[in-house]
Amino acid sequence: MSRLDSMINRLVAQRQILNHAAALIQKVPGPALELGLGNGRTFDHLREILPDREIFVFERKITASPRSIPDADHVILGEIRDTLPFSGSRIGGAAALIHADLSNGDPTDDLARRAWLSPMIMARAGAGTVVLSGHELDLADFERLSLPEGIREGRYYLYRKQ
Ligand SMILES: C[S@@+](CC[C@H](N)C(=O)[O-])C[C@H]1O[C@@H](n2cnc3c(N)ncnc32)[C@H](O)[C@@H]1O
């Protein structure tokens, strides 16, 4: 498969899984957390499909298109490892949805991130919180949900707190 095909598949899967997650959290209170703004594509999609939710974005360096940058109250700038554990007072209660799109494709980096990020995500979750991640996480008291039809296993990971 060419890299172009792979990128197209990834973007289609991302849209499908974000839409699926938005439906899953319909009755779950709380904001959405976007871990990794990047160029703002998935943030922009989230705000379109979750128009009534607050969305907090965590990013070390803003490089997104100016049209896809949230207002200053909803940007938490810095290393997620430093900011996420201390973001509770800013974001309020447990998040309804947490989307982690942080991978640079390096498997060792993914393993290291999985170790430090998993407990930080658990600390921001409550009953019914849905977590989507580009790499696997170790989330105690979460069930692993199957992906929407047509998304290859391992392309994304979907969890829900019991
Ligand atoms: C793959 S991109 C996100 C793409 C985004 N979902 C989109 O649709 O445009 C990952 C982003 O996460 C940020 N990032 C990765 N690790 C981070 C960390 N430890 N702390 C803060 N930001 C991080 C990178 O700077 C990058 O902008």
The ligand as an SDF file (V2000), in Angstrom:
LIG
                    3D

 27 29  0  0  0  0  0  0  0  0999 V2000
    0.0070   13.6130   15.0030 C   0  0  0  0  0  0  0  0  0  0  0  0
   -0.0420   15.2690   15.5330 S   0  0  0  0  0  0  0  0  0  0  0  0
   -1.7590   15.5490   15.8840 C   0  0  0  0  0  0  0  0  0  0  0  0
   -2.5630   15.7300   14.6310 C   0  0  0  0  0  0  0  0  0  0  0  0
   -3.9600   16.2410   14.8790 C   0  0  0  0  0  0  0  0  0  0  0  0
   -4.8010   15.2410   15.5080 N   0  0  0  0  0  0  0  0  0  0  0  0
   -4.5960   16.7020   13.5860 C   0  0  0  0  0  0  0  0  0  0  0  0
   -5.6040   16.1240   13.1540 O   0  0  0  0  0  0  0  0  0  0  0  0
   -4.0960   17.6710   13.0040 O   0  0  0  0  0  0  0  0  0  0  0  0
    0.6480   15.1540   17.1490 C   0  0  0  0  0  0  0  0  0  0  0  0
    0.7960   16.4760   17.8780 C   0  0  0  0  0  0  0  0  0  0  0  0
    1.0040   16.1870   19.2570 O   0  0  0  0  0  0  0  0  0  0  0  0
    1.9920   17.0510   19.7830 C   0  0  0  0  0  0  0  0  0  0  0  0
    2.6500   16.3210   20.8700 N   0  0  0  0  0  0  0  0  0  0  0  0
    3.2190   15.0890   20.7960 C   0  0  0  0  0  0  0  0  0  0  0  0
    3.7060   14.7240   21.9890 N   0  0  0  0  0  0  0  0  0  0  0  0
    3.4170   15.7400   22.8510 C   0  0  0  0  0  0  0  0  0  0  0  0
    3.6770   15.9440   24.2280 C   0  0  0  0  0  0  0  0  0  0  0  0
    4.3370   15.0300   24.9530 N   0  0  0  0  0  0  0  0  0  0  0  0
    3.2630   17.1050   24.7960 N   0  0  0  0  0  0  0  0  0  0  0  0
    2.6190   18.0420   24.0420 C   0  0  0  0  0  0  0  0  0  0  0  0
    2.3440   17.8950   22.7330 N   0  0  0  0  0  0  0  0  0  0  0  0
    2.7410   16.7640   22.1350 C   0  0  0  0  0  0  0  0  0  0  0  0
    2.9250   17.3340   18.6150 C   0  0  0  0  0  0  0  0  0  0  0  0
    3.5500   18.5930   18.7920 O   0  0  0  0  0  0  0  0  0  0  0  0
    1.9760   17.3070   17.4190 C   0  0  0  0  0  0  0  0  0  0  0  0
    1.5290   18.6090   17.1260 O   0  0  0  0  0  0  0  0  0  0  0  0
  1  2  1  0
  2  3  1  0
  2 10  1  0
  3  4  1  0
  4  5  1  0
  5  6  1  0
  5  7  1  0
  7  8  2  0
  7  9  1  0
 10 11  1  0
 11 12  1  0
 11 26  1  0
 12 13  1  0
 13 14  1  0
 13 24  1  0
 14 15  1  0
 14 23  1  0
 15 16  2  0
 16 17  1  0
 17 18  1  0
 17 23  2  0
 18 19  1  0
 18 20  2  0
 20 21  1  0
 21 22  2  0
 22 23  1  0
 24 25  1  0
 24 26  1  0
 26 27  1  0
M  CHG  2   2   1   9  -1
M  END
$$$$
